[in-house]
Amino acid sequence: MPNTLGEADWELLLRRIKNGKCTPFIGAGACWGILPTGAEIARDWAASYKYPLDCTHELAKIAQYIAVRTDQNTPKEMIQERFKNITPPDFAKEDEIHGILATLPISTYITTNYDNFMSQALQSRNKAPVVELCRWNNRIHAPPALKAGYVPSQQAPLVYHLHGHIDVLDSIVITEDDYIDFLLSLKRPNLLPPCVEEAFAGTTLLFLGYRLADWDFRVIFRSLVSYRTISGSSAHISVQILPMGESFKDADRREVQDIFDKYFRKSEIRVYWGTCQEFVMDLRKRWEAYNHG
């Protein structure tokens, strides 16, 4: 599958990283092989709850069905149970996404994942991350982690959980209703900390581990396009998205890629078509050459 990032795109991305003007956006694909995928969890839950429709791979739909049959906390409790006692990845591996990101001069990391992998990777690099979560509903009562005067830095970076943290039940965004409520909450003033707003509006955003059909990517992309339009920002955004399903023929896949390349470029977004591991291996080699060239 072709890499559609040109040399000028790579040069821009590397320069932004070096200048501290890049913010990774980390999705579920960054945990592939370590955590079960959303589709795997959805199929298990659909079978357990005898979901009557065909879309058994869509976690948000299945979680919504379970919430209606039981209550809104049940799917959140189930995801907590599913993630309990998961062994973190080996952050020293040359293709481990979190470990490679932790070596870069980055001050803010934004994730839609619930796990602790990014903060653990930073700690493994002798950094002192500050972990905060988005308070998108009034049931989230966890003490705020951001202290007065805190400014994210390379040695004390911010890891911001946009869709919740596994340890805070009410922060987890998982059902269709959650995604709708989350999207509506983004319209509230002062929802995001100023440093996160600055990252949204003033840095190159590097999306890692999303599929085009994912609810989290669709919600974030739409809100991000709206936010950056309002802010007047023209900063380049670099996006890495996992490839389509294996059911696509090569010709069909190329046509889909071409359509989405044109769609994303309207928003100044460049797409790298490949896996997270392929991308970060490429990034690591280019970063080393860029710094020693």
C-alpha positions as CSV (number, residue, x, y, z in Angstrom):
1,M,0.0,0.0,0.0
2,P,1.5,3.3,-1.0
3,N,2.7,5.9,1.4
4,T,1.0,9.1,0.3
5,L,3.1,11.4,2.5
6,G,5.5,13.3,0.2
7,E,9.0,14.4,1.1
8,A,7.7,18.0,1.7
9,D,5.1,16.6,4.1
10,W,7.8,14.6,6.0
11,E,10.1,17.6,6.1
12,L,7.3,19.7,7.6
13,L,6.4,17.1,10.2
14,L,10.0,16.6,11.3
15,R,10.6,20.3,11.6
16,R,7.4,20.8,13.6
17,I,8.5,18.0,16.0
18,K,11.9,19.5,16.4
19,N,10.4,22.9,17.2
20,G,7.9,21.5,19.7
21,K,5.0,22.2,17.5
22,C,3.6,18.7,17.0
23,T,0.8,17.1,19.1
24,P,0.2,13.3,18.7
25,F,-3.5,12.2,18.7
26,I,-3.4,8.5,19.8
27,G,-6.2,6.1,18.9
28,A,-7.0,2.4,19.5
29,G,-4.8,1.2,16.6
30,A,-1.7,2.2,18.6
31,C,-2.6,-0.7,21.0
32,W,-3.1,-3.3,18.3
33,G,-1.9,-6.7,19.5
34,I,-1.8,-5.6,23.1
35,L,-5.5,-4.7,23.8
36,P,-8.5,-6.3,22.1
37,T,-9.9,-4.3,19.3
38,G,-13.2,-2.5,19.6
39,A,-14.6,-4.9,17.0
40,E,-13.5,-8.0,19.0
41,I,-15.1,-6.6,22.2
42,A,-18.2,-5.7,20.3
43,R,-18.6,-9.2,18.8
44,D,-18.1,-10.8,22.3
45,W,-20.7,-8.5,23.9
46,A,-23.1,-8.9,21.0
47,A,-23.0,-12.7,21.4
48,S,-23.4,-12.4,25.2
49,Y,-26.4,-10.1,25.0
50,K,-27.9,-11.7,21.9
51,Y,-27.8,-8.5,19.9
52,P,-30.5,-8.8,17.2
53,L,-29.0,-6.8,14.3
54,D,-26.1,-7.4,11.9
55,C,-23.6,-4.6,12.9
56,T,-22.0,-6.7,15.6
57,H,-18.5,-5.2,15.0
58,E,-19.6,-1.6,16.0
59,L,-18.7,-1.2,19.7
60,A,-20.6,2.1,20.2
61,K,-23.8,0.5,18.9
62,I,-23.4,-2.7,21.0
63,A,-22.5,-0.7,24.1
64,Q,-25.6,1.5,23.5
65,Y,-27.8,-1.7,23.3
66,I,-26.4,-3.0,26.5
67,A,-26.9,0.4,28.2
68,V,-30.6,0.4,27.2
69,R,-31.1,-3.2,28.4
70,T,-29.3,-2.6,31.7
71,D,-28.1,0.9,32.6
72,Q,-25.5,3.4,31.3
73,N,-22.7,2.2,33.6
74,T,-22.8,-1.4,32.6
75,P,-20.8,-1.1,29.4
76,K,-18.3,1.1,31.2
77,E,-17.9,-1.4,34.0
78,M,-17.5,-4.2,31.4
79,I,-14.7,-2.3,29.6
80,Q,-13.0,-1.7,32.9
81,E,-13.1,-5.5,33.6
82,R,-11.9,-6.2,30.1
83,F,-8.9,-3.9,30.5
84,K,-8.0,-5.1,34.1
85,N,-4.6,-6.7,34.5
86,I,-3.5,-6.0,30.9
87,T,0.3,-6.2,30.6
88,P,1.8,-3.0,29.1
89,P,3.7,-3.3,25.8
90,D,7.5,-3.5,25.7
91,F,8.3,0.2,25.3
92,A,11.9,-0.6,24.3
93,K,10.8,-2.4,21.1
94,E,11.9,-0.5,17.9
95,D,8.3,-0.5,16.5
96,E,6.4,0.2,19.8
97,I,4.3,3.3,19.1
98,H,4.2,4.8,22.6
99,G,7.9,4.2,23.3
100,I,8.9,5.9,20.1
101,L,6.6,8.9,20.7
102,A,8.0,9.2,24.2
103,T,11.5,9.8,22.8
104,L,10.5,12.8,20.8
105,P,10.6,16.5,22.0
106,I,6.8,16.7,22.5
107,S,5.1,18.5,25.4
108,T,1.4,17.4,24.9
109,Y,-0.1,14.1,23.9
110,I,-3.8,13.7,23.3
111,T,-5.4,10.3,23.3
112,T,-8.9,8.8,22.9
113,N,-7.7,5.6,24.5
114,Y,-8.6,4.7,28.1
115,D,-5.2,3.0,29.0
116,N,-2.1,4.3,30.7
117,F,0.4,3.2,28.0
118,M,1.4,6.7,26.9
119,S,2.2,7.9,30.5
120,Q,4.0,4.6,31.3
121,A,6.1,5.0,28.2
122,L,7.1,8.5,29.2
123,Q,8.0,7.3,32.7
124,S,10.2,4.6,31.1
125,R,12.1,7.5,29.4
126,N,12.6,9.2,32.8
127,K,10.0,11.8,32.1
128,A,7.3,13.0,34.6
129,P,4.0,13.1,32.7
130,V,0.9,14.8,34.1
131,V,-2.3,12.8,33.3
132,E,-5.6,14.7,32.9
133,L,-8.9,13.8,31.5
134,C,-11.7,15.7,29.7
135,R,-14.5,16.6,32.0
136,W,-17.3,16.3,29.4
137,N,-20.1,15.5,31.9
138,N,-21.0,16.7,35.4
139,R,-20.6,13.2,36.9
140,I,-16.8,13.3,36.7
141,H,-15.5,14.2,40.1
142,A,-11.9,13.1,40.0
143,P,-9.5,15.8,41.4
144,P,-8.0,17.9,38.6
145,A,-4.4,17.0,37.9
146,L,-3.4,20.4,36.3
147,K,-2.0,22.7,38.9
148,A,-1.9,26.5,38.7
149,G,1.1,27.6,36.7
150,Y,1.7,24.2,35.0
151,V,3.0,24.5,31.5
152,P,3.5,21.2,29.5
153,S,7.1,20.6,28.7
154,Q,9.3,17.9,27.2
155,Q,10.3,16.7,30.7
156,A,6.9,17.1,32.2
157,P,4.5,16.5,29.3
158,L,0.7,16.5,29.5
159,V,-1.1,13.3,28.6
160,Y,-4.7,14.3,28.0
161,H,-7.4,11.6,27.8
162,L,-10.2,13.1,25.6
163,H,-12.6,10.1,25.8
164,G,-11.9,9.1,29.4
165,H,-9.6,7.1,31.6
166,I,-10.0,3.5,32.6
167,D,-9.8,4.4,36.3
168,V,-12.6,6.9,36.2
169,L,-15.8,5.2,35.2
170,D,-17.9,8.3,34.4
171,S,-15.3,9.7,32.1
172,I,-15.4,6.8,29.7
173,V,-17.0,7.6,26.3
174,I,-18.3,4.3,24.8
175,T,-22.0,4.3,23.8
176,E,-23.6,6.3,21.0
177,D,-25.2,8.6,23.5
178,D,-21.8,9.2,25.1
179,Y,-20.3,10.2,21.8
180,I,-23.3,12.6,21.1
181,D,-23.0,14.1,24.6
182,F,-19.3,14.5,24.2
183,L,-19.6,16.2,20.9
184,L,-22.2,18.6,22.3
185,S,-20.0,19.3,25.3
186,L,-17.2,20.6,23.0
187,K,-19.3,23.6,22.4
188,R,-19.1,24.6,26.1
189,P,-16.6,27.4,26.8
190,N,-13.6,26.5,28.8
191,L,-14.2,22.7,28.6
192,L,-10.6,22.1,27.4
193,P,-7.7,23.4,29.3
194,P,-5.9,26.4,27.6
195,C,-2.8,24.3,26.9
196,V,-5.0,21.7,25.1
197,E,-6.8,24.4,23.1
198,E,-3.4,25.8,22.1
199,A,-2.3,22.4,20.9
200,F,-5.6,22.0,18.9
201,A,-5.2,25.4,17.2
202,G,-1.5,26.0,17.0
203,T,0.4,22.7,16.3
204,T,0.6,20.0,13.7
205,L,-1.7,17.2,14.8
206,L,-0.4,13.7,14.2
207,F,-3.3,11.1,14.2
208,L,-2.1,7.6,15.0
209,G,-4.2,4.5,15.1
210,Y,-7.6,5.4,13.7
211,R,-9.9,3.9,11.0
212,L,-12.1,6.1,8.8
213,A,-15.2,4.3,10.2
214,D,-14.3,4.7,13.9
215,W,-16.8,6.8,15.9
216,D,-13.9,8.4,17.9
217,F,-12.2,9.5,14.7
218,R,-15.4,10.8,13.0
219,V,-16.4,12.8,16.1
220,I,-12.9,14.2,16.6
221,F,-12.4,15.0,12.9
222,R,-15.7,16.9,12.6
223,S,-15.2,18.8,15.8
224,L,-11.6,19.5,15.0
225,V,-12.4,20.9,11.5
226,S,-15.1,23.2,13.1
227,Y,-12.8,24.3,15.9
228,R,-9.8,25.1,13.6
229,T,-12.1,26.9,11.2
230,I,-13.4,29.1,14.1
231,S,-9.9,29.7,15.4
232,G,-8.7,30.8,11.9
233,S,-5.8,28.4,12.1
234,S,-4.1,27.3,8.9
235,A,-1.6,24.9,10.5
236,H,-0.9,21.7,8.7
237,I,-2.4,18.5,10.2
238,S,-0.7,15.2,9.5
239,V,-3.0,12.1,9.8
240,Q,-2.2,8.4,9.9
241,I,-5.1,6.1,9.4
242,L,-5.1,2.3,9.4
243,P,-5.9,0.7,6.1
244,M,-9.3,-0.5,5.1
245,G,-10.6,-4.1,5.7
246,E,-9.1,-6.9,3.8
247,S,-12.3,-7.4,1.8
248,F,-11.3,-4.4,-0.4
249,K,-9.8,-5.3,-3.8
250,D,-6.7,-3.4,-4.7
251,A,-8.4,-1.3,-7.3
252,D,-11.3,-0.5,-5.0
253,R,-8.8,0.3,-2.2
254,R,-6.9,2.7,-4.4
255,E,-10.1,4.5,-5.4
256,V,-11.2,4.8,-1.8
257,Q,-7.8,6.2,-0.9
258,D,-7.9,8.7,-3.7
259,I,-11.4,9.9,-2.6
260,F,-10.3,10.4,1.0
261,D,-7.0,12.0,0.1
262,K,-8.9,14.6,-1.8
263,Y,-11.4,15.0,1.0
264,F,-8.8,15.4,3.7
265,R,-6.6,17.8,1.7
266,K,-9.4,20.3,1.7
267,S,-8.7,20.6,5.5
268,E,-4.9,20.6,5.0
269,I,-4.6,17.0,6.1
270,R,-2.1,14.6,4.7
271,V,-2.7,10.9,4.9
272,Y,-0.2,8.1,5.4
273,W,-1.8,4.8,4.4
274,G,-0.4,2.0,6.5
275,T,-0.2,0.6,10.0
276,C,0.9,2.4,13.0
277,Q,4.0,0.2,13.2
278,E,5.0,1.0,9.6
279,F,4.5,4.7,10.2
280,V,6.5,4.9,13.5
281,M,9.4,2.8,12.0
282,D,9.5,5.2,9.1
283,L,9.2,8.2,11.5
284,R,12.0,6.9,13.7
285,K,14.5,6.4,10.8
286,R,13.6,9.8,9.3
287,W,13.9,11.5,12.7
288,E,17.3,10.0,13.4
289,A,18.6,11.1,9.9
290,Y,17.0,14.5,10.3
291,N,18.9,15.1,13.6
292,H,22.2,13.8,12.4
293,G,22.1,15.0,8.9
